[in-house]
Amino acid sequence: MGRVMRGMRMGRSVPAIALAVLLLGHAAHAATVVTEDFGEETLAGDFLSALNADAEKDLDKASFFYQRSLHQDPDDLLFLERALVLSASTGEMADAQRYADTMLRRAPDSRAARLVLAVADFKEGKYPDAQLVLGTKGTDALGELTKGLLNAWADFGRGNTDQALARIQSLKGEAWFEPFKLLHSSYIATLAGRSEDALKLLKQARDADQNAVRITEGYARVLAQLNRRDEAVQVLDEYLTRFPDNPLATATLAEIKSGKPVKPSVGTPAQGAAEVLAGIGAALGDDGGIEVPTLFLRLAMHLDPNASDGLAAVTLGSLLVDNGNGDTGIKLLESVDPAEPFRSLGLLRAALALDQMDKAGEAETAFKASIERNPDDIQARIAFGNMLRSHERFKESADLYSSAISKIPNPGKPDWTIFYFRGIDYERDNQWPKAEADFKKALELFPDQPLVLNYLGYSWVDRGLNMQPALDMIRKAVELRPKDGFIVDSLGWAFYKLGRYPEAVEQLENAVALRPEDPTINDHLGDAYWKTGRVLEAQFQWRHARDLGAKEPDLALINRKIAARQLIEKDADPAPQGQPATPPQQSQPAPGKASADAPPAPDKI
């Protein structure tokens, strides 16, 4: 980078260095130093802006500033590599291909350049060229799987089915290779007219994982193609009892029941390559940063805009929203083709994203439009209810949950969350008998569900009802989730309400250790300290609860205790039919997100 890359060392945390190593196979020379001489203000400013955008995971800005830096210093390898990866990751494929051509000449080992150019060849049906640029060996597990599967699809595109299947079979590596190998072997066998072979492969995959919707969908399609439609329907019906309203399973079931010819899951080598990239991109997640999964998903959508029946766009949009690229993510979520199964999920995620961005009005409009478009979409009603509940619009939220429940003829175990959420709404809206009935229904559907045990048990304790059963419930919840500070707090508070103060202190100290930042738990511990004669520690905990951001009405009572330097109980215990002054601390999912105990999300691959 000439004069600009001298003197000042870049921090190790900058994503550019890690990605350069990952995708180039070596660190670009320019990634080690930057300037003390800011004589060329535009270049220095653009580079620092690019680094800042990297740190903020703002892909659009990073792409813009790296490309501008490259324009000013076209010899710098770091700028070239970053411009290549980021232009591809933001969907600027013409620019990405141009940078990839240059990169391949200057850094022949660049995996990013080879992947981008191979995708361009797949799109044009140039399968020999794609194989030439890909090479045959990856340098790590991710590269080995990606190259192996893409080369297999190129083999098939060239008419070499046996070679394609043998190549996939020969792939050695991690245990997580297997579902990819089986699924793509089945896709190729199906297109080659070897449906019986495809069925065996899919059965093997399904035996290993009956929750993966792509495997179940492929298995059902092949059964239908073999004129075994009744079995296909049975497979999908069983799947939908466990994962109600899954968009892909629902659409596939309707297609099979229509009696019309059933299309294969994948129709062309380019679509097969898109499935490879989309599947791996989705599996990568964002634990190691967002650029690699974003690159894979963008390349998949370049090959097939509707890759994975629209799921690639939903996955990429959600990934961007979750990492601060909300506007771009929402556009992707809303871009899913109306004919694709995951269209409704995309719109649903877009509405949730708007709410997360404090655009509640726009989110509400989007939810209402989604429900109007598809009145039978239960998930949209639940997600809208979750949003309203998060804004403490409990009555409206409960009405939405009720409308969702009315569309479930025979609620099963996966439906426990709807009754649980509606119970919370009723409890906060001072309708205790209805709330209690819903919590009991949730436990009927999912016995010993710890979140429900905690909420119902705490509510009983705070009302002075069913004290021993309540204590037993909360103890069971703690046994099931011993590291959940909110549930441990409930147990401590139950002991407190029973007058068993030493036991309350023990549990509440454990709860504070698990959730030190929570004001309610700290306040509870202060009360328990006071009851056991630990006056100074009680005053410290009350002040700490105040400083942690306690909210009304708890804050007013905490301030009274601090001012009086003594415990002040709530003015009156709530009536049995009333609402507790402090609701149970909830380890529940945030609005629009799945609980660890809830059924997997409908887009599980």
Residue, then its C-alpha position, 0 to 999 in steps of 0.5 A: m500500500g505504498r506510504v500508507m502501510r508503515g509504522m502502526r500495527m493493526g490489532r489482532s482482533v481485526p476480522a480482516i486478518a483472520l479471514a485473510v488466513l482462512l480464505l487466502g491460505h496466508a496472511a496478506h503482507a499489508a495486513t501487518v502495519v498501517t501508517e503514522d503518515f496521514g499525508e494521503e488523507t483519503l486513503a488513510g481515512d478510507f482504510l480506517s473506516a473500513l476497519n471500523a466497519d469490519a469491527e461493527k460487522d457492517l458488511d455494506k460499509a466495509s465493502f464500500f471502503y475497501q473497494r475505494s481503498l483498492h481503487q487508490d492502491p490497486d497493488d495492495l493484496l489485503f485491499l484486493e482480498r477484502a474487496l473480493v470477499l465483501s463484494a461477494s458477501t453483499g451480492e455484488m457478483a460482477d465486481a466479485q468476479r473481477y476481483a477474483d480473476t485478479m486475485l487468482r493471478r496474484a495469489p493462486d491459493s486464494r480459496a475465496a477467488r477459486l470459489v467465486l469463479a467456480v460458482a460463475d462457471f456453474k452458473e454458465g454450465k461450464y462444469p470442466d472449468a468449474q472443476l479446473v478452478l476448484g481443484t480437488k483437495g481442500t486444506d481443511a474440513l470445510g474446504e474438503l467437503t465444499k470442493g468434494l460436493l461441488n466437484a461431484w455436481a460438476d461430474f454429474g453435469r458432465g454426464n458422469t453419474d458414477q464418478a459423482l457418486a464415487r467422489i462423494q462416497s470417498l470423502k473422508g472427514e468429520a462426522w458432520f460430513e455424513p448428512f451432506k454426503l447422503l443428501h447430495s448422493s440421493y439428489i444425484a441418484t434421483l436426477a439420474g433415474r436411480s430412485e431406489d438407490a436414492l431412497k436407500l440413501l435417504k432412509q439411511a440419512r433419516d434413520a440418523d436424523q429424523n428432525a432434518v426437514r430437507i432429509t424428510e422432504g427428500y425421502a417423501r418425494v422419492l417415495a411419491q416418485l416410486n408410486r408410494r404416495d401413501e407412505a410419503v403422506q404418512v412420513l410427512d404427517e408424522y413429521l408435522t405432528r412433531f413440527p407443526d406448520n413447517p413450511l417445507a413439509t406442509a408444501t411438500l405434503a400438499e404437492i404429493k396429495s394433489g396427485k400431480p407429478v412430484k418434482p425432485s428436490v433439486g433439478t439441475p447441477a447448478q441448483g445442486a451446487a446452490e444446495v451445497l453452499a446454502g446447506i454449509g452456510a446455514a450449518l456454519g452459523d455465526d460463531g466464527g464471524i458472519e463473513v464466511p456463512t454470508l459468502f456461502l449463502r450469497l453464492a448459493m443465491h447467485l446460482d439459484p435465487n430461491a435456493s433451498d425453497g427460499l430458506a437460503a434467503v431467510t437464513l442469510g437475512s436472519l444472520l444479517v439482522d442478528n449481527g447489526n445489518g438490519d436493513t439489508g437483512i429485512k430486504l432479504l427476508e422480504s425478497v423470498d419469492p411468493a411461490e416458495p414455501f419459506r415466503s411466510l417465514g421470511l415475512l415473519r422474521a422481517a416483522l420480528a426484525l422491525d420490532q427488534m430495531d424499535k420499529a414497533g409500528e412497522a412491525e405491527t403493520a407487517f404482522k397484520a399483513s402477514i396474517e391477512r395474507n395467510p389466515d391459517d399461519i399459526q406461527a405468525r399469530i404466535a410471533f405477533g403475540n410474543m411481540l405484543r407481550s414484550h410491549e406489555r400489551f397483555k390482553e391483545s397478546a392473549d387474544l392472538y394466542s387464543s386465535a392460534i389455539s383455535k386453529i389447533p384441533n388437538p394440541g400436542k406436546p409442541d404446543w405447550t408454549i402457546f398455553y404458557f405464553r397466554g398464561i403469562d398474559y392472563e397473569r399479568d392482566n390480573q386474570w388469575p383463574k385463566a392463567e392458572a388453567d393455562f399453566k396447568k394445560a401446558l404441564e398436561l401437554f409437557p409434564d415437568q416442563p421447568l419454565v412452567l413449573n417455575y412460573l406456576g409455583y412462584s405464582w402460587v407462592d406469591r399468592g399464598l396458595n398451595m404452598q407445599p405443591a408450589l415448593d415441590m414444583i419449584r424444587k423440581a424446576v431447579e433439579l431440571r435447570p440447576k444453573d438457571g438463576f431465575i428459577v433458583d431465585s424462585l426457590g429462594w423466594a418460596f423459602y422466604k415466603l414460608g419463613r424458612y429464612p436460612e434456606a432462603v439465603e442459601q438459595l438466593e445467594n446461589a441465584v445471585a451468583l448465577r445472575p449477578e446483574d439482576p436487580t430483583i434477585n439482589d433485592h430478594l437476597g437483601d430481604a432474606y439477609w434482613k430476616t436473618g439479622r445480616v443488616l448491613e449486607a441487606q442494605f448493601q443488596w438493596r442499594h445494589a438492586r437499585d443501582l442495577g436498574a430496578k424498575e417500578p413498582d419495585l424501585a419505590l419499595i427498594n428506595r423506601k427500604i434504603a431510606a428507612r434502613q430497614l425491611i419494609e414488606k409490601d403494603a399487603d399480600p396480593a389477594p388469591q385472585g390478584q396479580p403478584a406485585t412482582p411476576p416470576q423471573q422468566s427464563q423464557p425465550a425472547p419474543g420471536k426466538a425459540s426456547a431451549d425447551a421449545p420444539p426446533a424452529p421450522d427452518k431446521i435443516 
